[in-house]
Structure formats: C-alpha cells, structure tokens
C-alpha cells in the first residue's frame, strides 16, 4: 500500500515523530519512536534516527513505501 500524504505546516516546522502520528503511520509516540530508532524512516532519502528531527516545507519522509510531503 503506497500512499502519498501531505502534511501542511501550521508552524515553522514539525518534528519527525509528530509527522508520523499526523500521517497515521504511527499509532502513538511510542510506535513512532521505535520505527524511527529501528531505521525504518528516511528523511530526504537518508535514514534518520532522531525523533525530534525538525521537518520543514519541502522535506520528504519515507516510511517503508509510504511518503509524507511537508508543505507550507
């Protein structure tokens, strides 16, 4: 199931863990934490294990086959 999900920023940025929850790709903060720590999440093509990573407009997050686009 390949999804393209857009998250519209309300602030200057959103944190990676929050983005996974907002896109319904993590059930809660703990689920997001483990997906990120286990290296299942890529930001702009590179694995990132920082749950607090700040995402800005133009960033693309990949979780397995799903993609999250951060837009303003």
N, C-alpha and C positions, 0 to 999 in steps of 0.2 A: 504494500500500500504506500504509494509515493504521493506525498502531499506537499504543496507549496503554500506556506502560511505567511501572511503579512502581519507584523506587529507594528502598530502606529505608536510612535513615541509621544508621551504626554509631557515628559521632562526632557532633559538634555540627553539622557542615556537610560538604559535598563540593564540590570545585572543578568548574567547568564542564567543563573538558577531561576530567577523570576521569569525570564523569557521562556524557558522550558515549561514552566507551570502555565503561563499565559497562553501558550500554544497548545495546551493539553497534551504535551508529550511527556509530562511527568505528573504523577498523581499528587505529589506534595513535595515539600522541600527536601525530605529525606531521599525520596526517589530521584529527584534531580541531582542531589549531591552524589549518589552512587553512580549514576550514569556518567556524570562529569568525571569523577575520580577514576572510573574504570576505563576512561579513554574512548568512550562511545560518542563523544561530542566534538565536532570540529567547528572552529570559527575561521571563516575566510580560508578554508582549505587545510588548516593545521589543527591538530589535536590540542585542546586547551583544557587543563585540569583545574582551572581556577573558577570556583563557583561565583565569586564576586567580580569576575571579569566584566568590565563595562562595555556595553554594546552601543554603538552609535548608528545613526542613519547610514545606510549603505552596507552595513555588515550583513553577512550571510552565515547562518548557523545550520549545520547538518547533523542530524541525529539519525543514524542508520540511513534510510532512504528519504526521510522527510527533510524538508528545508524550510527554515524560517528566514524571512527577509525583514530586516529592520528598516522601517520607513519613517519619514518625518510627517 
